[in-house]
Amino acid sequence: MITGDFNQKGELIFEIGLIGANETLIYVDAILDTGFTGWLILNNQDAIELGWKRERKPKTVQTADGQTILNIYEGIVAIDSEEFTIPILAGSRVKDILLGVRWLQFKRLIADYSGGVLTLD
């Protein structure tokens, strides 16, 4: 189980690990975005710096900011001492690292604003 925090905007923030191609582990804060149906999205530069392999041709998708072109990488994410190799979307206009709702297929979310409890188990 990992605990998270609610930021000033009320977003759900979790610390996750990103594992580079050279096995370097970098901890980052990610926002759990229930409107995002994928696994993870981040900036292209982050994916390149991690040395992740680009998998396929770029894909045009509709986001809250409009249509954009995203690259697809294969990357390793560490959550709660578990490592997951997943497809990761990346774009040059992506500002925040977002966790998508696909994680909820394997992890249980508890978000209790009034009690100040946020966990992903």
Sequence and secondary structure as in RCSB ss.txt:
>XXXX:A:sequence
MITGDFNQKGELIFEIGLIGANETLIYVDAILDTGFTGWLILNNQDAIELGWKRERKPKTVQTADGQTILNIYEG
IVAIDSEEFTIPILAGSRVKDILLGVRWLQFKRLIADYSGGVLTLD
>XXXX:A:secstr
 EEEEE TT  EEEEEEEE TT  EEEEEEEE TT  SSEEEEHHHHHHHT EE SS EEEEETTEEEEEEEEEE
EEEETTEEEEEEEEEETT  S EE GGGGGTS EEEETTTTEEEE 
